[in-house]
Structures are given as structure tokens and as C-alpha cells.
């Protein structure tokens, strides 16, 4: 007694095995490439302590919205915070421009509008204070 053979559909050339499989193996499975390429959802944070971690940086910015990624460059004392939407990033920039001070590990940091090139569009830096 042999089991019935289940027919398989032919594979179309140049089609990935799993259509949900990212082309880049380093990209998370559920990542939407469009989401991560929206610069209006990001802000630059500069003047960070060199020992600041993503968790240290996340704390003072959580009140502005859901943070989806923090890219820390400790050698340059900067980080890029990506929020789940543009409104959250705009809230951070508006808060900084209106006098809200952001500190990480006791050090005042400056918040800038994200740009993909060198430099930034706007900068805000304040005297030491703490926002949690």
C-alpha cells in the first residue's frame, strides 16, 4: 500500500521560494522597506555620552511616540531615532524647539531634523535639564 502522491505546482523561474522572504538576508522578515525609508519619521540626536545605549536614549523620547529603531553611533556621539510615524518625530522637534530639554545619562543632547546626507536641516540645543 503506497500513499497517494500529492501533485506539486511547477516553480516559476526567478520567483523566490517564499514571497514574504526578504531579498536582503539582513532585513527582518516582516520589515516593510517603505517604512524604513521615510526620513520624516526620524530625528538625529547629537552630543550623546559615548557610553549611551539605545535604552538610555529611548527613555527621554518615549513620550513623543512609539520608537521602532535607534541606531547608535557611539564613536561620533550621535544616534538616529526612528518613530512609527511622522507625527511622533515632529513632536520631538517641536518639543525641542519650544524649550523642552532632553538629557541622556545626565548630559543635555541636541535634537535635529533627520537628513540622509551630512549635516542637518535644523538644530536645537538647550541647557541641562531632564525629561523622562
C-alpha positions as CSV (number, residue, x, y, z in Angstrom):
1,X,0.0,0.0,0.0
2,X,1.5,3.3,-1.1
3,X,0.3,6.7,-0.1
4,X,-1.2,8.8,-2.9
5,X,1.1,11.2,-4.4
6,X,0.2,14.9,-4.0
7,X,0.9,16.9,-7.1
8,X,3.1,19.9,-6.7
9,X,2.8,23.0,-8.8
10,X,5.7,23.8,-11.0
11,X,8.1,26.6,-9.8
12,X,8.1,29.7,-11.8
13,X,11.7,30.7,-12.8
14,X,13.2,33.7,-10.9
15,X,10.4,33.6,-8.3
16,X,11.6,33.4,-4.6
17,X,10.6,30.3,-2.7
18,X,8.7,32.4,-0.2
19,X,7.2,35.6,-1.5
20,X,7.5,37.1,2.1
21,X,11.2,36.2,2.2
22,X,13.2,39.4,2.1
23,X,15.7,39.7,-0.8
24,X,18.3,41.0,1.7
25,X,19.0,38.3,4.3
26,X,19.9,41.0,6.9
27,X,16.5,42.6,6.6
28,X,13.9,41.5,9.2
29,X,11.3,39.1,7.8
30,X,8.3,41.5,8.4
31,X,10.1,44.7,7.6
32,X,8.5,46.9,5.1
33,X,11.2,48.6,3.1
34,X,9.0,51.7,2.5
35,X,8.6,52.2,6.3
36,X,12.3,52.3,6.9
37,X,13.0,54.8,4.1
38,X,10.7,57.6,5.4
39,X,13.1,60.3,6.7
40,X,10.3,62.3,8.2
41,X,9.9,59.6,10.8
42,X,13.5,60.0,12.1
43,X,15.4,62.5,14.1
44,X,19.1,62.9,14.8
45,X,20.3,63.1,18.4
46,X,23.8,64.6,18.9
47,X,26.1,65.4,21.8
48,X,25.4,61.9,23.4
49,X,27.6,60.5,26.1
50,X,29.9,58.0,24.4
51,X,28.6,55.2,26.7
52,X,24.9,55.8,25.9
53,X,23.0,52.7,24.9
54,X,19.8,52.5,22.8
55,X,17.8,52.0,26.1
56,X,19.4,55.1,27.6
57,X,18.5,57.1,24.5
58,X,14.9,55.7,24.3
59,X,13.8,56.8,27.7
60,X,13.6,60.6,27.3
61,X,11.9,60.3,23.9
62,X,9.2,57.7,24.6
63,X,6.6,60.3,25.5
64,X,6.7,61.5,21.9
65,X,5.5,58.2,20.3
66,X,6.4,54.6,19.5
67,X,10.1,54.2,18.7
68,X,10.8,51.5,16.2
69,X,14.6,51.8,15.9
70,X,17.5,53.5,17.4
71,X,20.8,53.5,15.5
72,X,23.6,54.5,17.9
73,X,27.0,55.7,16.7
74,X,28.9,56.0,19.9
75,X,32.2,56.9,18.3
76,X,30.5,60.0,16.9
77,X,28.3,60.6,19.9
78,X,25.1,60.6,17.7
79,X,22.1,58.4,17.2
80,X,19.2,58.2,14.8
81,X,15.8,57.6,16.3
82,X,13.1,56.2,14.0
83,X,9.4,56.6,15.2
84,X,6.4,54.6,14.0
85,X,5.0,57.7,12.3
86,X,5.9,61.2,11.1
87,X,3.8,62.9,13.8
88,X,6.0,61.4,16.6
89,X,9.2,62.7,15.0
90,X,7.6,66.1,14.5
91,X,6.5,66.1,18.2
92,X,10.1,65.7,19.3
93,X,11.3,68.5,17.1
94,X,8.5,70.8,18.2
95,X,9.2,70.0,21.9
96,X,12.9,70.7,21.5
97,X,12.2,74.0,19.6
98,X,9.8,75.1,22.3
99,X,12.3,74.7,25.1
100,X,11.9,71.1,26.3
101,X,15.3,69.8,27.3
102,X,16.4,66.2,26.5
103,X,19.1,64.6,28.6
104,X,20.7,61.2,28.3
105,X,22.8,59.9,31.2
106,X,22.7,63.4,32.7
107,X,24.1,65.1,29.6
108,X,22.0,67.5,27.5
109,X,21.6,66.4,23.9
110,X,20.6,68.3,20.8
111,X,17.8,67.1,18.6
112,X,17.9,67.7,14.9
113,X,15.7,67.1,11.9
114,X,17.0,63.9,10.1
115,X,18.7,64.3,6.8
116,X,20.2,61.4,4.8
117,X,23.3,63.4,3.9
118,X,25.9,65.1,6.1
119,X,24.6,67.8,8.4
120,X,21.1,68.5,9.3
121,X,18.3,70.9,8.5
122,X,17.7,72.3,11.9
123,X,19.3,72.1,15.3
124,X,18.1,72.7,18.9
125,X,20.3,72.5,21.9
126,X,19.4,73.6,25.5
127,X,20.8,73.9,28.9
128,X,20.9,70.8,31.1
129,X,17.5,69.5,32.3
130,X,15.7,66.2,32.3
131,X,12.7,64.9,30.5
132,X,11.5,61.4,31.4
